[in-house]
Amino acid sequence: MKLLSLSALSALSLASVLVGAAPAMAAQGGFVTAAPRVTVTVQGVESQAQLAAQLSARGYSNVSLSGTVPSLANPHPELSGVTNQASTPVQNGWNGTAQKDGQIVQVYAATR
């Protein structure tokens, strides 16, 4: 059985303290915050182009939508390709980002 070195134990201790403190810091307005978002109800099958037009009519600009769900490997798929396509359907949940009053918001759709 291999024992951990003193530096490894110190790093492990520090990590456990930070993980344990995160919920308290979030509750006190610390470094963990929720991103602002706009939720849009979509009736039936709607394309990204239709959703972008709907958001523009509500005063949003810089609408950037993606047909790919974010992942750890690709946290901002809306930045990596063509967006707002007439041929790409809106997905239930996260669809991209938009901007309103100088603030970037996450775009979520609730499909029916």
C-alpha positions as CSV (number, residue, x, y, z in Angstrom):
1,M,0.0,0.0,0.0
2,K,1.5,3.4,-1.0
3,L,1.2,6.3,1.3
4,L,0.4,9.8,0.1
5,S,3.1,12.4,0.4
6,L,2.8,15.4,2.6
7,S,2.2,17.7,-0.4
8,A,-0.5,15.4,-1.7
9,L,-2.2,15.3,1.6
10,S,-2.1,19.1,1.9
11,A,-3.6,19.5,-1.6
12,L,-6.3,17.0,-0.8
13,S,-7.1,18.8,2.5
14,L,-7.3,22.2,0.7
15,A,-9.6,20.7,-2.0
16,S,-12.0,19.3,0.6
17,V,-12.2,22.6,2.4
18,L,-13.0,24.5,-0.8
19,V,-15.6,21.9,-1.9
20,G,-17.2,22.1,1.6
21,A,-17.2,25.9,1.5
22,A,-18.8,26.3,-1.9
23,P,-22.4,25.9,-0.9
24,A,-22.0,28.5,1.9
25,M,-20.2,30.9,-0.4
26,A,-23.0,30.5,-3.0
27,A,-25.6,31.2,-0.4
28,Q,-23.8,34.3,0.7
29,G,-23.4,35.6,-2.9
30,G,-19.9,34.1,-3.4
31,F,-18.3,33.1,-6.6
32,V,-21.0,30.6,-7.6
33,T,-24.0,32.3,-9.4
34,A,-26.7,31.3,-11.8
35,A,-26.5,32.7,-15.3
36,P,-29.5,34.8,-16.3
37,R,-31.8,33.2,-18.7
38,V,-34.9,33.6,-20.8
39,T,-37.4,30.8,-21.2
40,V,-39.6,30.6,-24.3
41,T,-42.5,28.3,-24.8
42,V,-42.4,26.7,-28.3
43,Q,-45.6,25.2,-29.8
44,G,-44.9,22.1,-31.9
45,V,-41.9,21.9,-34.2
46,E,-40.2,25.3,-34.5
47,S,-36.9,26.1,-36.2
48,Q,-33.9,28.0,-34.7
49,A,-34.7,30.8,-37.3
50,Q,-38.2,31.1,-35.9
51,L,-37.0,31.2,-32.3
52,A,-34.4,33.8,-33.2
53,A,-37.1,35.9,-34.9
54,Q,-39.4,35.5,-31.8
55,L,-36.6,36.6,-29.5
56,S,-35.7,39.6,-31.7
57,A,-39.4,40.7,-31.6
58,R,-39.1,40.6,-27.8
59,G,-36.1,43.0,-27.9
60,Y,-33.2,40.5,-27.8
61,S,-30.2,40.9,-30.1
62,N,-27.1,38.9,-30.9
63,V,-29.2,35.7,-30.8
64,S,-26.8,32.7,-31.2
65,L,-28.5,29.3,-31.2
66,S,-27.0,25.8,-31.6
67,G,-28.5,22.4,-32.3
68,T,-25.8,20.8,-30.0
69,V,-26.2,20.5,-26.2
70,P,-23.3,21.9,-24.2
71,S,-20.9,19.5,-22.7
72,L,-17.6,19.7,-20.7
73,A,-15.7,19.2,-24.0
74,N,-17.8,21.9,-25.8
75,P,-19.3,24.3,-23.2
76,H,-20.4,26.9,-25.8
77,P,-21.5,25.1,-28.9
78,E,-23.3,28.3,-30.0
79,L,-19.8,29.8,-30.7
80,S,-18.6,27.0,-32.9
81,G,-20.5,27.1,-36.1
82,V,-23.5,28.3,-38.1
83,T,-26.5,29.2,-36.0
84,N,-30.2,30.2,-36.3
85,Q,-30.8,27.7,-39.1
86,A,-34.3,27.2,-40.7
87,S,-33.5,23.5,-41.0
88,T,-32.5,22.9,-37.4
89,P,-35.4,22.3,-34.9
90,V,-35.5,24.0,-31.5
91,Q,-34.6,21.5,-28.7
92,N,-36.3,21.3,-25.3
93,G,-34.0,23.0,-22.9
94,W,-30.8,25.0,-23.6
95,N,-30.6,26.4,-27.2
96,G,-28.0,29.2,-27.0
97,T,-27.5,32.8,-25.9
98,A,-29.0,36.2,-26.6
99,Q,-28.4,39.7,-25.4
100,K,-30.8,42.3,-23.9
101,D,-30.1,45.6,-22.2
102,G,-26.3,44.8,-22.3
103,Q,-26.7,41.5,-20.5
104,I,-26.1,38.1,-22.1
105,V,-28.7,35.5,-21.2
106,Q,-29.1,31.8,-21.7
107,V,-31.9,30.8,-24.1
108,Y,-34.1,27.9,-22.8
109,A,-37.1,26.5,-24.7
110,A,-40.0,24.6,-23.3
111,T,-41.4,22.6,-26.2
112,R,-45.0,21.4,-26.2
